[in-house]
Amino acid sequence: MDTFAGLTCLYLANLRFAESDFVSNILVTCKRLKHLGFLNCDTENWMAFQIEHAELSELSIVNCRFDVVKLDWVPKLTWLVFEFWMSFKEPPLSFGYVPLLNVLSVSNVALSWHEMVELSTFLHETSVRDLSLGFKCEKIWVQPECLTRWLASVFHQLRIVNLVDIPEGHDLTWTMFILEAAPSLEEFYMTVMDHPCDMQMDQEKRKTKSYSEHKGVEWESPASNFKHHRLTKLIIFCFQVSHVRRVLKAAVNLGDVYLYDRLTCSKCRGVEPLNPIRFPETSKHRCWVEKQIRRGIESLARIHFLTTAKIREDHVSRIV
């Protein structure tokens, strides 16, 4: 095992771990490890993984079946990806000492029996600045929360939030709770899309596998006159005029609003959208839509209408 003592990067895929101390042995042996990734891995007896490592800075756990992952002591961890907990009601992930955790990406295909996740509880031991939440075009699994001191303490460091693959055809009002809870938020990304080639479309199979037919979530802010002073960028793929107006009214210092057409992959282009929208293609139509957005709202924000064929380079990394 001394051969691996100097290893700095390790990625494991399609493996089944029979012993509970397998991962701990890796961490003990690879003392210089900085990047660790698991893809499509599981354990024989739903073993818990307790992670303690002095040098680990990046950790990726995607589509794995572990009992629970406990980040007990990872003082240099700055970047974490955690995707899919299909066999659990709640994310099997707990945070211990992770003082430098800066970038966090969490995604799941939520079924009807999955519990809604309160971010104030899930993230209360962290000070994340860049947060991505993925929904894979299915049920919203985040529970909107009313602003409290506890919630504010969790979100006070947030600068960037990215909501990925929000299912189409549902009210986006619930996303406003993030603005209310994160006064220092500067950039807000939202990708709204249905992805037929990657979704379970057969209605019988959806019922059998407990996919939720009620994907949206309702929420009404108790603060009707809420104002946000730090948000400067709003980027939405497949936008709703009503929601853009909602953010424009609240974010008084908003500088740029980027409104994109619906994203489609090469496999989905021939599939009829489940919720058709009409993107303003002509300058005349865009002018009319912009007037609808600005009506009755005083804002100096610049509104940009962009097709998905011309995605800005600084936005590309947020949609992949």
Secondary structure, DSSP 8 states (H G I E B T S, - for coil): -GGGTT--EEEEES-EE-STTHHHHHHHH-TT--EEEEES-EETT---EEEE-SS--EEEEES-B-S-EEEEE-TT--EEEEE--TT-SS--EEEEE-TT--EEEEE---BTTS--B-HHHHTTT---SEEEEE-TTS---B------HHHHHHHTT--EEEEEEE-TTS--GGGHHHHHH-TT--EEEEEE---GGGS---HHHHHHTTB-S--------S-TT--BSS--EEEEES--HHHHHHHHHHBTT--EEEEE-----TTTTTS--SS------SHHHHHHHHHHHHTT-----EEEEE-GGG--HHHHTT--
